Structure formats: C-alpha cells, structure tokens
C-alpha cells in the first residue's frame, strides 16, 4: 500500500505556491513559515495529506488564522453567574472603558504633579473618591485583595501574632487559602475559637504581648448554619481597643451600595465596616464594586502611610489603566441611581425579571425566524465572585432543542464565544449575566452554531 506521507512537499516548495506567497504579503514571514511547518507536521501525523495546492493553501491559511487569534479574547457569559471568576468577573462600565482608552493613547500624570511641576505619586489617584464614598481617613490601591492582605499584615504585624477565628480560615479561588496567604506576610497566625463557634473571650485569652492585630475574614463564598456563633466587628473593635490593637477586616466583595431592596442582603458594605470600628478594611475592585481587578485598602491615615512606605507596596502596585478604570467606576457611585444603571454588575443583579423575560422572548422569536426551535424557561442565577453565596436570583433562560453537546461546543468555540450550560439534555442560556446589548450577538452566534 502506497503511503501518501512519503510524497509530502517540502516547506520551501509550499512557500513558492501563489496562495502562500499571498499570505506572505499579508502576514509576517515567521508566522507563515510556522504555519507551513505546522500544516506539514499535521499531515505527516494524521496521514491525511492534501492532494492539491489549493488544499495545502487552505490548511496553511487555517494555521495562520489560529496563530493570529489572541489568547485572551471576549466571550459572552450566558451561565447565569454574574461575577464569573473564570470569565473575568466584572465587566467594566462604558465610562471606565473610555477612561482606559483616554489614558492609554498617550502619556499621563501617573506620577507627576501638574500643579507643582514636581514628581507626584500614583498612590494619590482614587484616594479622594474612596474617602468620600466610604468615610475612610485614607486609602491605598494595590493589584488585588490577596495582595492587600499580605501588604497590610507585613506592614503592621511582621514577626508578630495575628488572631483569626477558625471559622474564617477560608479557601478562595484557585485553591488559595487564607492561612497560606497570611503566612507569606511574615505574620504568625493564631487561631481562636472553633470551626462553628467563636466568642469574645476566645480573642481575649489569645492576646499576648506578641499580638499585633485581630483579623476578621468575611465568609463570602459559603455559610455556616445551625449551632454557630461569631464575633461582630464592633465587638472586635472594643476588644482590640482594650489592648491598642488594630482590627483588619477582609471584606473581599467590595460592596459600596446595599442591595437589600433587591433581595440581596447580608453582605457588609465598606462604609458600614468602617463605621462599626474596623481599623483597616480590605476589598476587591472587580467583584461587587464592578471595576477592574484591584485590592482596595481603607483605614486610618497613620496605618495607610505605613503601608505606602512598605517595600511590598511597590511590588503590588497597580498601573495607570487600572487606576483610570477604577476612578471612572468610583465616580459613578457619587450618584447611587446612576451607579445601579451604569455599573454592569449592579445593573444585571437588579434588572427586573420581567425585563429579562421580554429579552428572552425577543431572542426566541428571532431564532424561530431562522427555523431554530427554542423556548423561554424560568432559571435561577447567582451572584458569583464569592458574594451572597446562598442567593438564588430569579431569571429567564433561552433553551435550545437539538444536539446539546454539539451546540454547546460550537457556541463555546465561536467568535465571540458564548458560554452556556447544559441541563436536562438541552442548552440553557441564562440572560441574567448577558448584557442587553449582546442579545443580537447571541442570536447570530446561535444561528452560526446550528448545523
């Protein structure tokens, strides 16, 4: 039997074909050369050797297209999990996107004081807004909330003891655990209480001359129910004040506006935590706050000054794009009603289910015009991002009939990718986590994904 792989053309011969020469005119030579080699290797491995120049050009063009595809690209989140960590958490507000573009297109005053003509500090940006919105004396922005915790403990408690309840030793995303993160700070972790019950006296008995702080970690991604007890912030503040200790409160979620009126209660706000007596409050920028990834540290001026001087602050600092997006997002919060409308995370979490149903019906009507069978079904969405872990938010989903596995795979690998879920042998696209302006794109993606 003749093996067609023995007749594979050489790389140089393929580079001389007219179709590949056209590719060389459109793309860097290195990209085309790698694509040619990739096509030849694929043919050698599979045994399916193209028989004509046109077939070779098609294979090479496909390889060039794959090489030019960015690794990080936009997707549409139709999972119903609004703050989906794997999908980049919070989408940015339009004003934040414009702010990034404005700062990125040229130079900026990142570390320059235009009033004095002298060197400035990147740590000055966003501080005024954070003070105004939370009541904090001072603020510092670093690259994420875990970094904020490490920096704070290193600056305030290095080689000393910090107390934390056993019921708050949580594991966050990616199998990272709070005890491990705290240990990297150089502070010594001292556990108090039990998994389900911690009392005032547990902290009091654990305080020694070596104690530097009390840490409280908000259990944002799980709940403990039944025979439980923990110590609230104002009680911790009272205990700490008896010994001149700070209370460091890791909120995680970064909520600035209460959402009780929308059925989402139990998540502390940053201003509330400070008002209750927390010395330092830590939170994320890309969760419920709805901004870019960042770690926000709020607290007393003297403590924040110590953090700014710590060498870790430079290692954990944020860039101009993050600061521009965060500032634009925070400015929306000066008007609560505007924030609820224009911060995408808040808008999605508070959208009326009747409005979502109307959107879903419109999508189904469009799909049926393309002979695609779809229905609207009641769905249950979630907040995600470790916030409101038990909350189930009423939503609506577009449900597709047919080969669920194949349809989901084609949606997931399309452009843009649409990430859905399979339930009861059907594809479900929950619109709670889909931006309204993406509805038309979802229709187009579904039409392309169907055989």
N, C-alpha and C positions, 0 to 999 in steps of 0.2 A: 504494500500500500504506500502510495506517494505521500510524503509529509510536506504539506504546503509551507511549513515554517522554514524549510531549507531554502525557500525562494524569497525570503524576506528582503525587501530592498534596503540598501544602505541609508544611513542618515543623510549623507551628502547627496545621494540621488534624490531623496524626497525634498531636500531643500531647493533643488533645481526645478521642481514642478511649478507650474504657473500659479496654482492655488496657494501653495506655501509661500511663494515669492510675494503674493499679495498680502499674506499675513505678516511677512517681514516688513512690509511698508507701513503696516498699521500698528505693530507692537514691537517692543524691544527684542533684539535678536536673541538674547538669552532666554526670554520667555518662550519664543517659538522653538528654539533649539531643544529646550527641555520638554516641550510638548511633543515634538517629533520623537524624541527618545522614549517618552512615556508611551506613545502610541505603538511604537515598535515593540517595546517590552510587553505591553498588554497583549499584542497579537501573538508574541512568542509564548507567553504564559497560557493563554486561553486556547491557542490553536486556531482561532477564528481570524484568519488573515484576510484583510481587504483585497479584493481582486482587481480594482481599478484605481486610477489616480484620484478620481472623484471620491471614492470611498475612503482613501487614505486622507485626503484633504478634510473630509467630514470628521474623521476620527481626531485629526490633529487640531482642527478648529474647536472641537468639543474640549480637548485638553487645554487649549489656550483659554477658553471661556472659564473653565474650572480654576485655572491658575489666577485669573484676574478677579475672581469672586472674593470679596472681602471676607475675612474670617468673622468679624463682628458686624452684624447687619440687623436691620429692623425686622421685627416679627409682630404679628397681631396676636394678642393674648385673648383667646376665647375659652379659657379654662374656668372662668368664674372666680379665680383667686386674684384679687385686685393687686395686692403687693406681692407679686410672684418673684421670689428671690432669684430663681433660675432664669427669669426673663427680664432681669434688670431692675426689679422693684418699681419705684415711682416714675411714671412718665412725666416729663417736665412741662410746665405751663408755657404757653406761647411767649409770654414776656421773658421768661428765663432763656428760652432758645434764642430769642432775638438778642438778649444781653450777651450771650456767649459769642454769637456771630460778631457783634459790635466790638467786643474786646479782642477777639481773635484776629480781626482783619488788619490790625496794626499794633503799635506799641500801647502801653497802658501805664497808669500811675501806680502799679502794683506796690512798689517800694520807693515812691517818690512823692514828696510833699510839694504840690504845686503852689501853695501859699508862700512857703518859705524858700523854695528852691533848693531844699536840703533833702538828704536821704529820709525816706519815710519807712513805715512798717506795714507789711502785709497783714499783720495781726490787727490793724485798726479797722479794716473793712468788715462790715456787717455788725460791728460791736454796738453801735448806736441803736440799730433796729432791734437787736436781741435784748438790749436793756429796756427799750420801750415796750416790747411785746411781752416780756416775762417778768420785769421788775428786778432783774439781776443787777448787782453793782457793776459787774464786768463780765466779759465773755471771751472765749477763745475758740477758734475753729481749727480742727485737725482733720486727718483724712478718713477716719471712721470712728465708730463708737468704741470699738475694742481698743484702738489706739488712744482714745480719750481716757479710758480706764487705766491703761498701762502708764501713760504720762502722769496722770493725777496721783497714782499710788507711788510712782517713782519719785515724784517731786515732794510729796507730803509724808511718805511712810517708808522710804527705803531703809532696809535692815531693821525695820521695826514691825510690830504686830498690827494687823487689822482684823477686826471682828466681823464675822458674817454668819447669818443663820444657815444651818444645814439645809433648810427648806428652800434656800435661794441659790444653791450651787447648781445653776442650770447649765445645760448644754445648748449652745446656739448653733446656727447653720454651719454645715461643713464639718461636723463633729468637733468643733472647738468648744472647750469647756471653760467656764468662768474661773474655776480654781487654777487651771493651767495658765490662763492669760494673766491672772493676778500674780502668780508665782514669777512670771517673766519680768515683773516690775521691780523685783528685788525686795518686795514686802513679804512678810511671813503671814500666811493665812491662819487664823484661829477660828475654828468652827464652834458655834454655840447652838444650844437647843437640840431639837431632834428634827427628823425629816418633816413631821407634820405639826409639831408644836414648839414654838419658841416664845419665851416670856421675858419681861423686863429684867428679872433677876438673873437670867442666863447671861445677859450682857454685863450686868453689874459685877457678877462673880468672875467674869473673864478679864475684866480690866486690870492691868498691871502697869507699873512704871514704863514698860516697854510698848504699851499700846499707843498707836499713833492716830487711829481713826476707826470709826464704825462705818461699814459698808452695807448698804441695802440695795438688793438687786430686784427690780420688778420682774415678777414671773409672768412675762408677756406671752410666752408660747405654750403654756399649759396651766392647768388649775389643780389645786388640791382641795378636795371637798370632804366633808364628814367631820371627824374629830380633829379639828385643826385650830391653830392659834398662831398669830404672828404679831409683831410689834410695829405699830404705825409710825410714820415719820415724826410726828410731833412728840411722841413718847421717846423715840430715839434721840431727838434733839435735846430733850430735857435731861436724859441720862448722860449724853455726851457733854452737855454744858456743865454738869457737876464735876467733870474732870478736865475741862478745857479741850475737848476733842472735837474734830470736825465730823459731820455726817456726810458721807459721799453716797449719793443716790443715783444709781444707774437705771434710768427710765427706759432706755432702749428705743421706744417707738417714736418719740419726738412729737407728741400731740400738743398743739398750741391752742386749738379750739375744742371745747367739749362737744361731743356728738350725741349726748343723751336724747335730744329731741328727735333723733333719727333711729332710735332703738339700739344705740351702741353706747353702753355705759360701763363703768368700772376701770377705764383706762385713765391714769392720772395725767394732768397737764403739767407742763414745765412750770408755769407760774404758780400753780397750786402746790407743787412740791417745794418750791422756794418759800412760799408763804407759810407752809407748815413747819419750816425750820431747817430744811436741808441746807448744809453749808455749800456743797458742790452738787450740781445736777448735770448728769451726762445724758445725751440723747443723740439719735441718728438724724441725718438730714434727708435721707432718701426713703423713709418709711411714711408715717402718717403726716409728717410735715410736708411731704410732696416735692422735695427739692432734690439736688444732686447728692451723691454719696459724700457724706461728711460726718465728722464727730463734733458735736457742739458741747462745749463746757461752759456752764453758767455758775456764777458764785460770787464770793466776796472778792473785793479788789486786791487785797493783800495776797490771797491764795492764788488768784489768776496770774498775778505778777510773778510769783514763784514758778508757775508752770511755764510762762513765757521764757524765763531765763534757763529753764532746764534744757540740756543738750538734746534730749529726745524730741523736743518741740520742733527742731529743725528737720529731724528725720521723718516726722509725721505731718509736716506742714502741707497745706493744700495749694493748688496752683491758681492762676488768675481765672481760668474758665470755671472752676468750681465756685470761687468766690463771687464771680459775676452772676452765675445762675442762682446761687443761694441768696444773694442780696435782692435780686428781682423777685424771687419767690417770697421772701420775708416781707417785702414791700406790699404784696397783695394782702397780707394779714392785717394791715392797718385798717382795712375795711372788711369786717368779717363776712358780710354778704358777698362781697366781690371774691373773697378767697374761696368760699363754698362753690362759686360758679366757675372760677378760672383755674384753681389748683386741680388738675385732673383727678388725683386720688380722692379728694373730698367730693368732687362732682360725681364721680362714679359711685362712691359709697352712699351718697344722699339722693341719687336720682330716684324718682318715684317709679315703682314697679309698673304702673300703668303706662308710663312713657316708654319703658323698656319693652313692654308687650307691643306697643304700637310700632316700634322699630322692628321687632321680630316679625310681626305680621307683614310689614312692608318688604322685608327681605324674602319671606316665603312667597309672596306674590311675585316678586321679581324672578325667583328661582323657577316657579311653576311656568312662567312665560318661556323658560328655556327647557321645559319638559323634565324638570328635576323635582322629584317628589320630596317634599319637606313639610314639617308641621311645627307649631309652636307648643312648647311644653313648659310647665312650671319647673323651676330649678332653684337650687339653694346655693348661693355664692358665699364666699368667705373673704375676710379682710386680708389675711396673709401677713407676711413680714413679722410674724411673732406678736401680732397685736390682736386683741379681742379673740382669743383662741377658741372660745365656745360659741361665738356669734354665728348664727346662720341667717343670711340676708336673702329675703325673697327676691327671686329674679326670674327671668324667662330665657329659654334657650331655643335655638333653631335646631331641630332634629332631622338628620338626613337618613333616608332609607337607602338600601342597597348594600354593597360590599363595604362594610365599615373599616376593615383593616386597610384595604387598598385606598379608600378615600382619605382616611386619616393620614396615611403615609404620603399621598400626593399633596395634601394640604400642607403638611409639615415641611416638605422639600420644595414647595413652590416659591415664587418671588412676587410679593413678600410671603414669607412663611406664615401660615395660620396654625396656631397651636390649639388644638381642640382636645376633647376626651371621648373615650368610647364607653358607653354604658348600655346594657341590655341589647348588645349587638348592633348598636346604632351610634353614629357620630353626633355628639352634642356640642353646640357652640353657644356658650353662655355669654349673653351680651352685657352683663353687668361689668365685665372687665374689658369690653370693646369700646373704644372711643366712638361717639356718634359719627364723626367724620370718616370713620373707617368702614361704615356699613356697606357703602358701594364697593369698596375694595374686597370686602368679604364675599359679596355676591360674585364678583369677577373671579376670585380665587376658587370658589366652589364650582363655577361653570368650567373652569380650566381643569379642575381636579377630577371631574367625572369622565368616564370613558367615552 
